Amino acid sequence: MAQFFKPAERKKAPQKQFNLALHDLDLKGQGVGRWQQRMVFVAGGLPGDTVRVTADIPAKGPIHAALQEVLTPSDERDTPLCSHYQVCGGCQLQHLKAQRQIEYKQIALERLLKKRQINVSQWAAPVLSEQQIAYRTKARLAVDCRKQVKLGFRNAENNRILNISECIVLAPELQALIAPIKSLLGSLNEAAKVGHVDVQLSQGNVGIWLHRTTPWSKADKKTLDAWLEAHQVTWLAEETSLSYPLNEFGLTLNYLKNDFVQSNLAVNAKMVQQAIEWLELTGEEHVLDLFCGIGNFSLPLAQHSRTVIGVEGVTDMVCRAIENAEMNGVENVKFAQADLSKPLNQQAWWRPVDVILMDPARAGAEQVVTQLPKTKANKVLYVSCNPATLVRDAAILMSHGYEAVKAGVLDMFPQTHHLESMILFSKVTSKK
């Protein structure tokens, strides 16, 4: 006889409302407190707040609570500037005074490093962003035109598209396009086929690209062309050249819309300058720049060293890096495309180096750092956009005979929990 399986109904964790004093801030920008000897994390909470929260109480482990009311505000609390704040998922820290945001990020990173027994000899002063708002020079806006025109970012609660009227972290030239883009979408016959909109600001010029699931109809293409002309906006075709300056080094770097570049170009310039200062190059070093992209670090490094090899996994960005070197007249740098998960010293471009700089994506560089002892580089500068993978890779470097001599955080993403950081490692020399 057939038997039918009926899965046991999963009991929902009981929900409770309670008051809570918060004493800390974690790397995700959540306030941290304790309730009945358990850690509680509260989005929108700050150290010094007393809050009322509701939470589904799991049988064990940390509790993630929803903020209902701030009963006693922290002295560090500020009034958010954006009308969409805490509904939009883009920013997490607008309620924290600007000068304290980067300080808390550094404290959280220090704690994470110490947890892995990674001791840093010296902490540099944070690299600050002069603009706490209006700093982003590029963005991808989600679109949903199936029933009505919606343009914006994902809702923090349910991942649905939040229809925005402003975004205070966007450069003014890009923020001014929000209403006109909505008007454009509303005038298209096939607006429902637009999935997202890319906007970029390049040397004062605004560019836009609408991702469609099908080719443009003649009518909609005519509407688009008229809109571009009326608003003096450039269409970001695959071959449209964009650029940004590194004025401190007398360089200009060209890129295409799908290439990775930082969205806060002012802090990017400070970051590159700090990297050069920390490495204390004499002009005699052979340098390896891993995950080099379009040459953001490679070209300035070449101005201060004997040779630079820039290595990148994306072929198109390698082509751009080569073009940037030629355009800027930098002759002592070579670029190569490579799979950096494979042994470095077995690849055609390899040569012994003195210094390594790496700026990996969020996944980090675990497969690379395990190979670094074979390179015999005496300095490694690791630039990171993800504290978790930075700490993991730093622990590997320490186990292979490197020490963390200097670290610092960079205010690349004000108003958000995202953290850019930099650690300089030096090869430990044996003492006789």
Secondary structure, DSSP 8 states (H G I E B T S, - for coil): --------------EEEEEEEEEEE-TTSEEEEEETTEEEEEET--TT-EEEEEEE--SSS-EEEEEEEEEE--TTB---S-TTBTTBSS-S-TTB-HHHHHHHHHHHHHHHHHHTT--BS-B---B--S-SSS-B-EEEEEEE-SSS-EEEEEBTTT--EEE-S--TTB-HHHHTTHHHHHHHHHH-TTGGGEEEEEEEEETTEEEEEEEESS---HHHHHHHHHHHHHHT-EE--TT--EEEEEGGGTEEEEE-TTS---S-HHHHHHHHHHHHHHHT--S--EEEEES-TTTTTHHHHHTTSSEEEEEES-HHHHHHHHHHHHHTT--SEEEEE--TTS-GGGSTT----SEEEE---TT--HHHHTTHHHHT-SEEEEEES-HHHHHHHHHHHHHTTEEEEEEEEE-SSTTSS--EEEEEEEE-----
